[in-house]
Amino acid sequence: MPSGTNPRAARIAALIQRVIASSMEAQLHDKRLANVTITEVRVTNDLQLAKVYWTQLGHTGKEQGERKRAQEALNQAKGRLRSLVGTKAGLRLTPQLQFIFDEVPGEAHEIEDILAVARKRDEELAKARESAQYAGDADPYKHPEARDEDADPDEDSEWDDEDEDDWDELDDIDLDDVASGANPDSDTSTEA
């Protein structure tokens, strides 16, 4: 189980990480451990095993060889590091140390490369949008107010005289008669 489930295991893991990181520089003096960083330590709940995750900033093209030599150096120094952890931490039972290369930083670089490609593609699309033009009209929708402004009032329109007569008839209708139910077309309406 990871150290996060037991508070004591989490405290011991943090202590082990500090002790190993400081001891690698001050006590071991091994050139194979140059640029090695302890990224995380996880201690099991029974405090029997500490998994020590590490990474190394290597030289381009030589990463595999440097990683292999660093792993050998860590395995050779395992007993000495465990003794230092036991002494500095004051533990009755010092956990076994297991060194594991941490792949996460390398994967993070791959993700950064993917994001850089995506950013470049976004910039190219933004540049293309700046010079882009509509395939048709900029505003393909017809606006009635635009037609009214363009129309010439002297020119014949779709309005014909018959429509005008219908409107005149509507103007003659008395709205009170319509409300009372009287038929406006009949001549039998009586005035009071």
Order of alpha helices (4+ residues) and beta strands (2+ residues): alpha-beta-beta-alpha-alpha-beta-alpha-alpha-alpha-alpha
